[in-house]
Amino acid sequence: MLNYLLSGSTDITTLLLVALSSLFIIFVALPIHECAHAFTANRLGDPTGRHMGRLTINPMAHIDWLGAGLLLLFGFGWAKPVPVNGRNFRYPKRDMAITAAAGPVTNLLVSAVLFLCANAIFYLVPLSQFTFDVYLFFATAGQINLFLAVFNLLPVPPLDGYRILGALLPNRLYYKFMQYEQYFYYILLALMLIGVAGRVVSAIEAPVSGWLINLTALPFKLVTGRSSGWIS
């Protein structure tokens, strides 16, 4: 559904549904993502995020307005990163990687729930304009959320994927990269704005999205005995 918008559609209903889906991501999915970082770090010994009020799903604790604006305009953005002090971890590199992975894993789980909702409507509810619009909302929100999961898994500072990769890098190289994170941030932002990052992530996200949609459709195919949806 997101691809429909990005292909140049100007259908008002579709644009509105994509905007609502993006708002859902901003106010629900991204706060869950950041809370997962804070929760995992806290469990592994670093209470920094908890002390700064980030161990919550309250969106006001997590929203970065620039990232939220980019998400509404271009389909990808970010929230305020949860501060993590690796010196509080017993095994800094490993625990930092686990903390980083918690966010994208949460994205994946939220997308699975959203696709389950979309498939429930597709297979169990008669087709009407209203049910199609609700289906489109869940499917689009799931796709945007999965897009963000893949984006965050890119092995580039300061994204989560770099923290995960860091567990495999030699210490000298790992800490060298960390010194230049702020510069990588601006490079990444530029790549996002000119569309390069979006095209790379889309190429990875599309097959993953198709796989997850088909996987979450299986229970409904088994229950209904049908291989396709929309009953009349």
N, C-alpha and C positions, 0 to 999 in steps of 0.2 A: 504494500500500500504506500509505503514511503517512496518507493521507486516511481509510483504514479505521479506524486507531487514533483519529484525531482526531474521528471521527464518534461515538465513544463505545463502541467495541468493548471487551469485557472478556474475549475469548477468550485463554486463558493462553498458548497457543502463539504467537498473533500478537503479544501483548505481549512475550513473550520474544524473538521474532525482531526486533522493532523495537528492543528494548533492546540486543541484540547488534549490530544495525546501527548504533545510536548509538555504541556503544563502538568499533566499527570507525572511525567518523568521528573520534572523540576521539583515538584512539591511532595512526591511520594518515593519514586525509585532512587533518585540521587541521595536523599536523606538516609534511606535504608543502606545504600552503598557506603556512605561515610560512617554511619553508625556501626556498620560491620567492621570497618577498620578500627574504630575506637574500642569496640567490644573485644576484638581479637587481641589488640595491643595490650589492653588492660589485663586480659586473662594470662598473657605471656609475661607480665611483669612491668609494663610501662603504663602508668596511670595518667600520662600527660593529657591525652584527649579527654579523659573523664574529668580531670580537674578544670579543663577549659570549656566544659559544658557540651562536649561533642558526643557523649554517650547518650544520644537521644535521637528520635526520628522527627523531632520538631524541625520543619524545614527552615525556620528563621535562623537556626543555629548553623546551617550548612550552605545556604544559598550564596553563590558568587554571582552578582548581577550581570557582569560581563559574560560569564559562561552561560548564564540563563538566557541572555539575549541572543547569543550565538546559536544556542540550541533551538530557540524559536525561529530564527531566521534561516539557519543552514542545516538543522537536523542533528548537530552535535555540539557539545559544550562540556561544562564541568561545574562542580561545586567547589566550595572552599576545602582544600586538602586538610585532613586531620593531622595535627602535629604529632610526630612520633619521635621519641628519644631512644635511639638504639642502645645507648649506654645502660638503659634499665633492663635490657634483655639479658638472659643468661647466655644465649647463643645469638649474638647480634645479627649476623647475616641470615641465618636460618629463620629466626623469629621475625625479622623484617620482611623476608620473602613470604612467610605465612600470613603476616598482617596485610601485606599488599595483595595477596591472592584472595583474601576474604571479600574485597569489594567486587571484582569481576565475577567471582563465584555467586555472590548474592544477585548480581545482575542476571546471570544465567538462570537462577532459580525464579526470579521475578518474571523473566520472559517466559519461562515454562508455564507459570501460573496464568499469565496473560494469554498465551496461545491455547491453553486448556479452556479458558473462558470463551475465546473466539471459536474454537472447535465445538464446544458445547452448543453454542448458538447455531453453528453451521450444520450440525448433525441432528439436533434435537428440536429446534424451533422452526415453525413455518416461516417461509420467506415473505418479508414485507419491507417497505422502505425503512421503517424504524429498526427492524431486526438487522437489516443489512448495515445500517449506520452504526449500531452498537457493535456488530461484528467488526466493522472497519476500525472503530476506536480501539478495541482490544488488540487486533492484529497489528495496527500501526504502532501502538504503544509498545507492544512486544518487540517489534522490529527495531524501533529506535533504541530501546533499552539494550537489545542484543548488539546493535551497532556500537553503542558506548562501551559494552563489555569488551568487544574485539579491539576497539580503539585503545582502551586502557591497558590491554595486554601487549601493545607494541613495545618492544624492548628499547625504548628511548627515554632518557631522563626528561621530565620527572614522573613519567607514567608508571603505573603499577607493574607493567611488564618488565621494566628495568630492575625494579626491586626484586622481582622473582628471579630474573636472570642473574642478579648480583650474587645469589647464593652459589652460583656455579663459577663465578669469576675469581681470579686470584685477588687477594686483598689489596695489593698495590694498585692494580688496574681499577678495581671497584671504587676505592676511595679517591682515585684520580678523577674518575668520571663525576663523582659527587661534588668535587670542587667547582665544576663548571655547569652545574644543573641550571642555574639561572639563564645561562646563554642558550642552552638547549631548549629552554621554555620559549624563548622568543623565536628561535628557529622553527619550533613545532607550531607556534601560533601562526607564523607566516605561511607554512605549508598548509595549515588548515584553511586560511583565508583564500589562498589561490587554488584550493581544491585538490591538491595532490594527496594530502592525507586522506581526504574523503574517498577518493577513487581507490586507494590502496585498501582501506578498511572495507569498502563495499565489496571488493573482489573476494575478500576473505569471509565477510559476513553473510553473503548471499547463500552459499551452499550450507553454512551452519544453520541459518534461518530455515531453509527448506527442510533440513534434517530434523530440526526441533519441532517444526510445525507438523511434519508427518508422524513423528514419535508421539506427540501429544494428541494426535488424532486417533491413534490405535485403540484406546479404550472405547471410544464412541463407535468406531467401526465394528468392534466386537459386540457391543451392546445392541446396536441397530441391525447388524448383519448387512450393512450397506457399505459400499466403497466410495460413495459420494454423498454430499449433503444436500441441504435445502429441500425440505419436504413441503408439499403444497397443501 
